[in-house]
């Protein structure tokens, strides 16, 4: 069990580096467990060390009294419609015991500071039933629109290719 930081502890917001791989993976597993998708997490600790060394991967941590409180993550990637890089946000997660302290807003502000020099569009998905998340993103000024996300797993497209042969 992680000790709870004192409510007056200073929160530091900083970009994660390869030495933070364990904390980032732990937070990601907490989020995935909350979303009932922990079995989808395949990236190892070594994978995280490697990814955190890449310029295109951005993970920003919130930390207080040595405890990671949350993170925002994503990747810079070429968008063919834009003709330049956008920032595809993957996750925003704040541990339940420290929510409602403004940490999510701090993380999103730090992310905006990271991508502002390039004037990159930031995109992300939010579950349809995540009403609190949608309210939060609306307060940030984000545009919310409904879209179905499709995923084609290797076993499914392999089967499709075999059926076509």
C-alpha positions in Angstrom: 0.0 0.0 0.0 1.3 3.4 -1.0 1.4 6.0 1.8 -0.8 9.0 1.1 1.1 12.3 0.7 0.2 15.1 3.1 -2.4 17.4 1.5 0.1 20.2 1.8 2.9 18.3 0.0 4.2 20.2 -3.0 3.1 18.6 -6.3 5.8 18.4 -8.9 4.8 18.1 -12.5 7.6 16.8 -14.8 8.3 14.8 -17.9 9.1 11.2 -17.2 12.4 9.7 -18.1 13.6 6.0 -18.4 14.3 5.9 -14.7 10.5 6.4 -14.1 9.5 3.3 -16.1 8.4 1.4 -13.0 6.1 4.2 -11.7 4.6 4.8 -15.2 3.9 1.2 -15.7 2.4 0.9 -12.2 0.0 3.8 -12.9 -0.9 2.4 -16.3 -1.7 -1.0 -14.8 -3.9 0.8 -12.2 -5.8 2.6 -14.9 -6.1 -0.6 -17.1 -7.4 -2.5 -14.0 -10.0 0.2 -13.4 -11.1 -0.1 -17.0 -11.2 -3.9 -16.8 -8.5 -4.2 -19.5 -5.4 -5.1 -17.6 -5.0 -8.1 -19.8 -4.4 -5.8 -22.8 -1.3 -4.3 -21.2 1.7 -6.1 -22.8 4.5 -3.4 -22.5 7.1 -4.7 -20.1 9.3 -2.6 -17.7 12.1 -2.7 -20.3 9.7 -1.6 -23.0 8.8 1.4 -20.9 12.5 2.3 -20.3 13.0 2.2 -24.1 9.8 4.1 -24.9 10.5 6.9 -22.3 13.8 7.5 -24.1 12.1 8.3 -27.4 11.3 11.9 -28.2 7.9 11.1 -29.8 6.7 9.5 -26.5 5.6 12.0 -23.9 4.7 11.0 -20.4 4.2 13.7 -17.8 4.1 12.7 -14.1 2.6 14.4 -11.1 4.6 13.5 -8.0 4.4 14.6 -4.3 6.6 13.4 -1.4 8.2 10.8 -3.7 4.8 9.3 -4.6 3.6 9.3 -8.2 0.0 10.7 -8.2 -0.9 10.5 -11.8 0.2 10.9 -15.4 -0.7 12.0 -18.9 0.8 10.2 -21.9 0.8 10.0 -25.6 2.8 10.2 -28.8 3.7 12.8 -31.4 2.6 11.3 -34.7 2.2 12.3 -38.3 -1.4 13.1 -39.2 -2.0 12.8 -43.0 -5.0 15.2 -42.9 -3.0 17.9 -41.1 0.2 17.3 -43.0 2.2 17.5 -39.8 2.5 16.0 -36.4 -0.4 16.0 -33.9 -0.2 14.8 -30.3 -2.3 11.6 -29.8 -3.0 11.5 -26.0 -3.3 8.0 -24.7 -4.1 8.3 -21.0 -4.8 10.8 -18.3 -4.9 9.2 -14.9 -4.9 10.5 -11.4 -5.0 8.1 -8.5 -8.4 8.0 -6.7 -7.1 9.1 -3.3 -5.7 12.4 -4.7 -8.5 13.4 -7.1 -10.2 16.8 -6.8 -6.9 18.5 -6.1 -6.5 20.0 -9.6 -3.8 17.4 -10.6 -5.6 16.5 -13.8 -5.7 20.2 -14.8 -2.0 20.5 -13.9 -1.1 17.5 -16.1 -3.1 18.8 -19.0 -1.5 22.3 -18.7 1.9 20.7 -18.7 1.0 18.7 -21.8 -0.2 21.8 -23.5 3.1 23.5 -22.7 4.9 20.5 -24.3 3.1 20.8 -27.6 2.5 24.5 -27.8 5.8 25.3 -29.6 4.7 23.1 -32.5 1.0 24.3 -32.3 0.0 20.6 -32.4 -3.5 19.5 -32.3 -4.1 17.2 -29.2 -6.6 14.4 -29.8 -7.8 11.6 -27.5 -10.7 9.3 -26.8 -13.0 9.2 -23.9 -15.5 6.5 -23.0 -19.1 7.4 -23.7 -20.1 6.7 -20.1 -17.3 8.7 -18.6 -19.5 11.7 -17.7 -17.0 13.2 -15.2 -14.2 13.0 -17.8 -16.4 14.6 -20.4 -17.3 17.5 -18.1 -13.6 18.0 -17.2 -12.5 18.0 -20.8 -15.3 20.5 -21.6 -14.1 22.8 -18.9 -10.7 22.7 -20.6 -12.3 23.9 -23.8 -11.9 20.7 -25.7 -14.3 19.8 -28.5 -16.2 16.6 -27.8 -17.7 14.6 -30.6 -19.0 11.1 -30.8 -17.0 8.6 -32.8 -16.7 4.9 -32.8 -13.2 3.6 -32.5 -12.4 0.4 -34.4 -9.6 -2.0 -33.7 -8.5 -4.8 -35.9 -6.6 -7.4 -33.9 -3.9 -9.5 -35.6 -5.9 -12.8 -35.2 -8.9 -11.2 -36.8 -7.1 -9.8 -39.9 -5.1 -13.0 -40.3 -8.4 -14.9 -40.3 -9.8 -12.4 -42.9 -6.8 -12.9 -45.1 -7.0 -16.7 -44.8 -10.7 -16.6 -45.7 -9.9 -14.5 -48.9 -7.2 -16.9 -50.0 
